[in-house]
Amino acid sequence: MIHSSLAEQLAAIPDATLDPDATFAQLTTLHLGGKPALAVRCATITAAANTVSLLDAAGVPQLIVGGGSNLVIADGEINLVAVILECDTITIDRSTGIVRAEAGAVWDDVVSLTVESGLGGIECLSGIPGSAGATPVQNVGAYGVEISDVLTRVHLWDRKRGVDEWVDASALELSYRYSNLKFTGRAVVLEVELALNVDGLSAPLRFGELVRVLDAQAGARVSAGQVREAVLALRKGKGMVYEPTDHDTWSAGSFFTNPIVSAESVSQVRSVAERLGVAEGMPCFEVDGGWKLSAAWLIDKAGYTKGYPGESAAARLSTKHTLALTNRGNATTNDLVELARDICHGVHQVFGVKLEPEPVWIGVEI
């Protein structure tokens, strides 16, 4: 429980508003999760920093919430304060290509505005749900582009040192779906700064599916607007663009990361695939640290097809993409967790590969 005196102090912070009725089912794209002890909506980055600082000083556990697109939260009463980032100013310098977005800005709004402003570089990240502040935390990426390709600096509230500062992107140790902000809680992202192309052309096309759709050459740079339209169409076809009225999009996006494994593991997976008669076209790419496999391919070939386990299930795989676990409107978090465990177990049984979930888990574990 939150002591009344602490609630009064939180309410007194300028641009911070208490929301006693908020639930995580309302705050997440999975529409799952129970009720926090208290929710504080922060309209400015200063309010966010002051709120986090006050709660830390009081020793009260908290969860920073932006778009809620990467959270799996337990049902029932959750003994923490939800700090909801609603600071959403976006600043664009068309002459230099420098873009700043406050943490609560809807990420796809950032992408849309940059493309409309004649800038290129993040069009492949169109349609990704969530907020701008979440993008560096797990180095968001899609269709051959990662936020690390364009991120220059991040404005942080360092919780351990009590310092408000801008830090270079190099200090975040960004790699595939990782930064040293992820799972550590050491700092809160207040703003991001990006350096984009001023010529209106996209980042070099690296993703095969996108290259084919655009009828372009690998490595080519084309109109950023054209790439954005193609990416949105591809994502919608996979149920990966959140729509409040479509339960097939009530998900956390790609639920599992693409596993990076050793050459020996690749041989093992290929051997199994050959035995199953599905080895042709098996996705496998050499990357730093090993070989990247496709989580979606592994799930599908292990026997978990789109819509699994069937129409009667409250939580099931999307009907459009095997990498999205969805709430069909009446699921509980436990339903989703059981589905995730089932899939992880099955993939490991068939291919010997351990899948790792992308979302942050609160009050529950796989």
C-alpha positions as CSV (number, residue, x, y, z in Angstrom):
1,M,0.0,0.0,0.0
2,I,1.1,3.6,-0.7
3,H,1.1,5.8,2.4
4,S,-1.3,8.8,2.0
5,S,1.5,11.3,2.7
6,L,3.6,9.9,-0.2
7,A,0.5,10.1,-2.5
8,E,0.1,13.7,-1.4
9,Q,3.8,14.4,-2.3
10,L,3.4,12.8,-5.7
11,A,0.2,14.8,-6.4
12,A,2.1,18.0,-5.5
13,I,4.7,17.5,-8.3
14,P,4.0,19.9,-11.2
15,D,2.6,18.1,-14.3
16,A,2.1,14.8,-12.4
17,T,-1.4,13.5,-12.0
18,L,-2.5,10.6,-9.8
19,D,-4.8,8.0,-11.5
20,P,-6.2,5.7,-8.8
21,D,-8.3,3.7,-11.4
22,A,-5.6,2.7,-13.9
23,T,-5.0,-1.0,-14.6
24,F,-2.3,-2.6,-16.6
25,A,-4.9,-4.2,-18.8
26,Q,-5.7,-0.6,-19.9
27,L,-2.0,0.4,-20.2
28,T,-0.6,-2.5,-22.3
29,T,-1.1,-3.6,-25.9
30,L,-1.7,-7.2,-24.6
31,H,-4.6,-5.8,-22.5
32,L,-3.4,-8.0,-19.6
33,G,-2.3,-7.3,-16.0
34,G,-3.7,-6.3,-12.7
35,K,-3.9,-3.1,-10.8
36,P,-0.9,-1.1,-9.6
37,A,-0.9,0.2,-6.0
38,L,-1.0,3.7,-7.7
39,A,-0.5,5.2,-11.1
40,V,1.1,8.6,-11.8
41,R,0.8,10.2,-15.2
42,C,3.7,12.5,-16.0
43,A,3.1,15.1,-18.7
44,T,6.7,16.4,-18.8
45,I,10.2,14.9,-18.5
46,T,10.8,17.0,-15.4
47,A,7.7,15.5,-13.8
48,A,8.9,12.0,-14.7
49,A,12.3,12.6,-13.2
50,N,10.9,14.1,-10.0
51,T,8.3,11.3,-9.6
52,V,10.9,8.5,-10.1
53,S,13.3,10.3,-7.7
54,L,10.6,10.7,-5.0
55,L,9.6,7.0,-5.2
56,D,13.2,5.9,-5.1
57,A,13.9,8.0,-2.1
58,A,10.9,6.4,-0.4
59,G,12.0,2.9,-1.4
60,V,8.8,2.2,-3.3
61,P,9.0,-0.2,-6.3
62,Q,7.9,1.3,-9.6
63,L,7.4,0.5,-13.2
64,I,8.0,3.0,-16.0
65,V,5.2,2.7,-18.6
66,G,5.2,4.2,-22.1
67,G,3.2,2.5,-24.8
68,G,2.9,-0.7,-22.8
69,S,3.8,-2.8,-25.9
70,N,6.6,-4.8,-24.3
71,L,5.1,-5.8,-20.9
72,V,3.8,-9.1,-19.5
73,I,2.3,-8.3,-16.1
74,A,0.7,-10.6,-13.5
75,D,-3.0,-10.6,-12.7
76,G,-4.4,-9.2,-9.4
77,E,-2.9,-6.5,-7.2
78,I,0.6,-5.4,-8.2
79,N,2.6,-3.9,-5.4
80,L,4.3,-1.1,-7.3
81,V,3.6,2.4,-8.7
82,A,3.1,2.7,-12.4
83,V,4.9,5.8,-13.7
84,I,3.2,6.6,-17.0
85,L,5.2,8.7,-19.4
86,E,2.9,11.1,-21.3
87,C,5.7,13.6,-22.3
88,D,5.5,13.5,-26.1
89,T,7.2,16.5,-27.7
90,I,8.9,15.8,-31.0
91,T,11.5,18.3,-32.4
92,I,12.8,18.0,-35.9
93,D,15.6,20.0,-37.5
94,R,15.2,19.5,-41.3
95,S,18.5,21.1,-42.2
96,T,20.6,18.8,-40.0
97,G,18.4,15.8,-39.7
98,I,18.6,15.9,-35.9
99,V,15.4,14.6,-34.3
100,R,14.6,14.7,-30.6
101,A,11.6,12.8,-29.1
102,E,10.5,12.8,-25.6
103,A,10.0,9.4,-24.0
104,G,6.2,9.3,-24.1
105,A,5.9,10.1,-27.8
106,V,4.2,7.4,-29.8
107,W,7.0,5.8,-31.8
108,D,5.1,5.6,-35.1
109,D,4.3,9.3,-34.8
110,V,8.0,10.0,-34.6
111,V,8.6,7.9,-37.8
112,S,5.7,9.4,-39.6
113,L,6.8,13.0,-38.8
114,T,10.4,12.4,-39.9
115,V,9.3,10.9,-43.3
116,E,6.9,13.8,-43.8
117,S,9.7,16.2,-43.0
118,G,11.9,14.7,-45.8
119,L,14.2,12.7,-43.5
120,G,15.2,9.1,-43.9
121,G,16.7,6.4,-41.7
122,I,13.9,5.0,-39.5
123,E,11.2,4.3,-42.1
124,C,11.9,0.5,-41.6
125,L,10.8,0.9,-38.0
126,S,7.3,2.1,-39.0
127,G,4.3,0.5,-37.3
128,I,6.2,-0.7,-34.2
129,P,3.9,-0.1,-31.2
130,G,5.1,1.6,-28.1
131,S,6.9,4.8,-27.2
132,A,10.1,6.6,-28.2
133,G,11.7,6.1,-24.8
134,A,11.5,2.3,-25.1
135,T,13.5,2.2,-28.4
136,P,17.0,2.3,-27.0
137,V,16.3,0.1,-24.0
138,Q,16.2,-3.0,-26.2
139,N,17.7,-1.6,-29.3
140,V,14.4,-1.9,-31.3
141,G,14.9,-3.2,-34.8
142,A,13.0,-4.4,-37.9
143,Y,13.4,-5.0,-41.6
144,G,17.2,-4.6,-41.4
145,V,17.4,-1.4,-39.3
146,E,18.0,-1.0,-35.6
147,I,17.7,2.2,-33.5
148,S,21.5,1.9,-32.9
149,D,22.0,2.8,-36.5
150,V,20.7,6.4,-36.0
151,L,20.8,7.0,-32.2
152,T,23.3,9.6,-31.2
153,R,22.4,10.5,-27.6
154,V,19.9,9.6,-24.9
155,H,18.6,11.9,-22.1
156,L,18.6,9.9,-18.9
157,W,17.5,10.3,-15.3
158,D,20.3,8.2,-13.6
159,R,18.5,6.7,-10.6
160,K,21.6,5.6,-8.8
161,R,23.4,8.9,-9.0
162,G,20.4,11.2,-9.0
163,V,21.6,12.9,-12.1
164,D,19.8,14.3,-15.2
165,E,22.1,14.0,-18.2
166,W,22.6,13.4,-21.9
167,V,24.8,10.4,-22.7
168,D,26.3,9.2,-25.9
169,A,24.6,6.1,-27.5
170,S,28.0,4.4,-27.3
171,A,27.6,4.2,-23.5
172,L,24.6,2.0,-23.8
173,E,26.5,-1.1,-25.2
174,L,23.8,-1.6,-27.8
175,S,23.6,-5.0,-29.5
176,Y,20.8,-7.2,-30.8
177,R,17.7,-6.5,-28.7
178,Y,20.0,-5.3,-25.8
179,S,21.3,-2.3,-24.0
180,N,22.7,-1.9,-20.5
181,L,19.4,-0.2,-19.6
182,K,17.4,-3.4,-20.2
183,F,16.4,-5.2,-17.0
184,T,18.7,-3.1,-14.9
185,G,16.5,-0.2,-14.0
186,R,19.6,1.9,-13.5
187,A,18.2,4.9,-15.5
188,V,15.0,6.2,-17.0
189,V,15.0,7.4,-20.6
190,L,13.6,10.9,-20.9
191,E,14.4,11.7,-24.5
192,V,16.2,10.2,-27.5
193,E,18.2,12.0,-30.1
194,L,18.5,10.6,-33.7
195,A,20.6,11.7,-36.7
196,L,18.7,11.0,-39.9
197,N,19.4,11.5,-43.6
198,V,18.4,14.9,-45.0
199,D,18.0,13.6,-48.6
200,G,14.7,11.9,-48.0
201,L,16.0,8.5,-48.9
202,S,15.8,5.4,-46.9
203,A,18.5,3.5,-45.1
204,P,20.1,0.9,-47.4
205,L,17.7,-1.9,-47.9
206,R,19.0,-5.1,-46.2
207,F,15.9,-7.2,-45.6
208,G,15.1,-9.7,-48.4
209,E,11.3,-9.6,-48.1
210,L,11.3,-5.8,-48.2
211,V,13.7,-5.7,-51.2
212,R,11.4,-8.0,-53.1
213,V,8.3,-6.1,-52.3
214,L,9.9,-2.8,-53.4
215,D,11.4,-4.5,-56.5
216,A,14.7,-3.0,-55.6
217,Q,18.3,-4.1,-55.2
218,A,19.8,-5.1,-51.9
219,G,21.7,-2.1,-50.5
220,A,19.7,0.4,-52.6
221,R,18.3,3.6,-51.0
222,V,14.8,4.6,-52.2
223,S,12.2,7.1,-51.1
224,A,11.7,6.9,-47.3
225,G,7.9,7.3,-47.8
226,Q,7.8,4.4,-50.2
227,V,9.6,2.2,-47.7
228,R,7.3,3.3,-44.9
229,E,4.2,2.3,-46.9
230,A,5.7,-1.1,-47.8
231,V,6.7,-1.8,-44.2
232,L,3.3,-0.8,-42.8
233,A,1.6,-3.1,-45.4
234,L,3.9,-6.0,-44.5
235,R,3.4,-5.5,-40.7
236,K,-0.4,-5.2,-41.1
237,G,-0.3,-8.5,-43.1
238,K,1.3,-10.1,-40.1
239,G,-1.0,-8.5,-37.5
240,M,2.0,-6.5,-36.2
241,V,0.3,-3.1,-36.3
242,Y,-1.7,-2.5,-33.2
243,E,-5.4,-1.9,-33.7
244,P,-7.6,-1.6,-30.6
245,T,-10.6,-3.3,-32.2
246,D,-8.6,-6.3,-33.6
247,H,-7.8,-9.0,-31.0
248,D,-5.3,-10.4,-33.5
249,T,-3.1,-7.4,-32.7
250,W,-3.5,-7.6,-28.9
251,S,0.0,-8.7,-28.5
252,A,3.5,-7.7,-27.4
253,G,4.7,-7.8,-31.0
254,S,7.5,-10.4,-31.6
255,F,7.3,-12.4,-28.4
256,F,10.6,-14.2,-28.8
257,T,14.0,-13.0,-29.9
258,N,15.6,-14.7,-32.8
259,P,18.1,-17.1,-31.1
260,I,21.8,-16.7,-31.8
261,V,23.5,-20.1,-31.6
262,S,26.7,-21.9,-32.3
263,A,27.6,-23.5,-35.6
264,E,27.2,-26.9,-33.9
265,S,23.6,-26.0,-32.9
266,V,22.9,-24.9,-36.5
267,S,24.0,-28.3,-37.7
268,Q,21.8,-29.9,-35.2
269,V,18.8,-27.8,-36.2
270,R,19.4,-28.4,-39.9
271,S,19.7,-32.2,-39.3
272,V,16.3,-32.2,-37.5
273,A,14.8,-30.0,-40.3
274,E,16.1,-32.4,-42.9
275,R,14.5,-35.3,-41.1
276,L,11.2,-33.4,-41.0
277,G,11.5,-32.5,-44.6
278,V,11.5,-28.7,-43.9
279,A,15.2,-27.9,-44.4
280,E,14.8,-26.1,-47.7
281,G,14.9,-22.3,-47.1
282,M,15.7,-22.6,-43.4
283,P,16.6,-19.1,-42.3
284,C,20.1,-18.9,-40.9
285,F,22.5,-15.9,-40.9
286,E,26.0,-15.4,-39.6
287,V,26.2,-12.5,-37.1
288,D,28.5,-11.3,-34.3
289,G,28.6,-14.0,-31.7
290,G,27.3,-16.9,-33.8
291,W,24.4,-17.8,-36.1
292,K,20.9,-16.2,-36.0
293,L,18.0,-18.5,-36.5
294,S,14.3,-17.4,-37.0
295,A,12.2,-17.9,-33.9
296,A,9.0,-17.7,-36.1
297,W,10.4,-20.5,-38.3
298,L,11.3,-22.7,-35.3
299,I,7.9,-22.3,-33.8
300,D,6.1,-23.1,-37.0
301,K,8.2,-26.1,-37.9
302,A,7.9,-27.4,-34.3
303,G,4.2,-27.8,-35.1
304,Y,2.8,-24.5,-33.6
305,T,0.8,-23.1,-36.5
306,K,-1.0,-19.8,-36.8
307,G,-4.0,-19.6,-34.5
308,Y,-2.6,-22.4,-32.2
309,P,-4.1,-23.9,-30.1
310,G,-7.5,-23.1,-31.6
311,E,-10.4,-20.8,-31.7
312,S,-11.7,-21.7,-28.2
313,A,-8.4,-20.7,-26.5
314,A,-8.4,-17.3,-24.7
315,A,-4.7,-16.8,-25.6
316,R,-3.3,-18.1,-28.8
317,L,-0.9,-17.5,-31.6
318,S,-1.9,-14.8,-34.1
319,T,-3.7,-16.0,-37.1
320,K,-1.3,-14.0,-39.2
321,H,2.2,-14.6,-37.6
322,T,3.5,-17.4,-35.3
323,L,5.8,-15.0,-33.4
324,A,2.9,-13.0,-31.9
325,L,1.1,-14.4,-28.8
326,T,-2.3,-12.8,-28.6
327,N,-5.1,-12.1,-26.1
328,R,-8.4,-12.9,-27.8
329,G,-10.3,-10.5,-25.5
330,N,-10.9,-12.5,-22.4
331,A,-7.4,-14.0,-21.6
332,T,-5.6,-13.8,-18.3
333,T,-1.9,-13.3,-17.9
334,N,-1.7,-16.9,-16.8
335,D,-3.3,-18.0,-20.0
336,L,-0.6,-16.2,-22.0
337,V,2.2,-17.6,-19.8
338,E,1.0,-21.1,-20.2
339,L,1.0,-20.7,-24.0
340,A,4.5,-19.2,-24.0
341,R,5.7,-22.2,-21.8
342,D,4.1,-24.7,-24.2
343,I,5.8,-23.2,-27.2
344,C,9.2,-22.9,-25.5
345,H,9.0,-26.5,-24.4
346,G,7.9,-27.8,-27.8
347,V,10.6,-25.9,-29.8
348,H,13.3,-27.2,-27.3
349,Q,12.0,-30.7,-27.6
350,V,12.1,-30.7,-31.4
351,F,15.1,-28.6,-32.2
352,G,17.1,-28.3,-28.9
353,V,16.9,-24.5,-29.1
354,K,15.9,-22.4,-26.1
355,L,13.6,-19.5,-27.0
356,E,14.0,-16.3,-25.0
357,P,11.0,-13.9,-24.6
358,E,11.4,-10.3,-25.6
359,P,9.0,-8.6,-23.2
360,V,9.6,-7.5,-19.7
361,W,7.9,-9.7,-17.1
362,I,6.5,-8.2,-14.0
363,G,5.2,-10.5,-11.1
364,V,5.3,-13.6,-13.3
365,E,8.0,-15.6,-15.1
366,I,8.1,-18.1,-17.9
